[in-house]
Amino acid sequence: MKKLLTILVPICIFIGCEDEAKEATACADILANMEANLDAANAKFENDPTKENCDAIAKLAQEIYDCMPAGPDKDELKEGLDSIKASCSSLFG
């Protein structure tokens, strides 16, 4: 049993680190492109105000929020995110 654990523990750590690296890369991409992506999502919603497009803005804002480091900017975005979600719910049910 100890031999099995000796083999499995490093594998689990390796997989966990690989997932963290992928998540960090995804977050870096999301944060680097956040302004352009938000502008595109907002323009799409303005041209076609549907629940799907509203939810897409909320999803993107949530992804950005999840990737941001703690601080006042993240706190401010949380307020905006809550407002976006509430607006989508009130507009489209």
VENGIDA-V294585 format. One record per backbone hydrogen bond with DSSP energy under -1.0 kcal/mol. CO is the residue of the C=O (numbers start at 1). NH is the residue of the N-H. E is the energy in kcal/mol with one decimal. If there is no record, write none. Layout:
BEGIN
co=CO nh=NH e=E
co=CO nh=NH e=E
END
This chain:
BEGIN
co=1 nh=5 e=-2.4
co=2 nh=6 e=-2.5
co=3 nh=7 e=-1.4
co=4 nh=8 e=-2.7
co=5 nh=9 e=-2.6
co=7 nh=11 e=-1.2
co=8 nh=12 e=-2.8
co=9 nh=13 e=-2.4
co=10 nh=14 e=-2.6
co=11 nh=15 e=-2.7
co=12 nh=16 e=-2.6
co=13 nh=17 e=-2.7
co=14 nh=18 e=-2.4
co=15 nh=19 e=-2.3
co=16 nh=20 e=-2.1
co=17 nh=21 e=-2.3
co=18 nh=22 e=-2.2
co=19 nh=23 e=-2.5
co=20 nh=24 e=-2.6
co=21 nh=25 e=-2.3
co=22 nh=26 e=-2.5
co=23 nh=27 e=-2.6
co=24 nh=28 e=-2.4
co=25 nh=29 e=-2.2
co=26 nh=30 e=-2.6
co=27 nh=31 e=-3.0
co=28 nh=32 e=-2.3
co=29 nh=33 e=-1.8
co=33 nh=37 e=-2.8
co=34 nh=38 e=-2.7
co=35 nh=39 e=-2.5
co=36 nh=40 e=-2.3
co=37 nh=41 e=-2.5
co=38 nh=42 e=-2.7
co=39 nh=43 e=-2.4
co=40 nh=44 e=-2.3
co=41 nh=45 e=-2.1
co=42 nh=46 e=-2.7
co=43 nh=47 e=-2.1
co=44 nh=48 e=-1.6
co=48 nh=50 e=-2.0
co=50 nh=54 e=-2.2
co=51 nh=55 e=-3.1
co=52 nh=56 e=-1.6
co=53 nh=57 e=-1.5
co=54 nh=58 e=-2.1
co=55 nh=59 e=-2.7
co=56 nh=60 e=-2.3
co=57 nh=61 e=-2.7
co=58 nh=62 e=-2.2
co=59 nh=63 e=-2.3
co=60 nh=64 e=-2.4
co=61 nh=65 e=-2.7
co=62 nh=66 e=-2.7
co=63 nh=67 e=-1.2
co=64 nh=68 e=-1.3
co=71 nh=75 e=-2.1
co=72 nh=76 e=-2.5
co=73 nh=77 e=-2.3
co=74 nh=78 e=-2.1
co=75 nh=79 e=-1.5
co=76 nh=80 e=-1.9
co=77 nh=81 e=-3.1
co=78 nh=82 e=-2.5
co=79 nh=83 e=-1.9
co=80 nh=84 e=-2.5
co=81 nh=85 e=-2.6
co=82 nh=86 e=-2.2
co=83 nh=87 e=-2.5
co=84 nh=88 e=-2.6
co=85 nh=89 e=-2.2
co=86 nh=90 e=-2.6
co=87 nh=91 e=-2.6
co=88 nh=92 e=-2.4
co=89 nh=93 e=-2.0
END
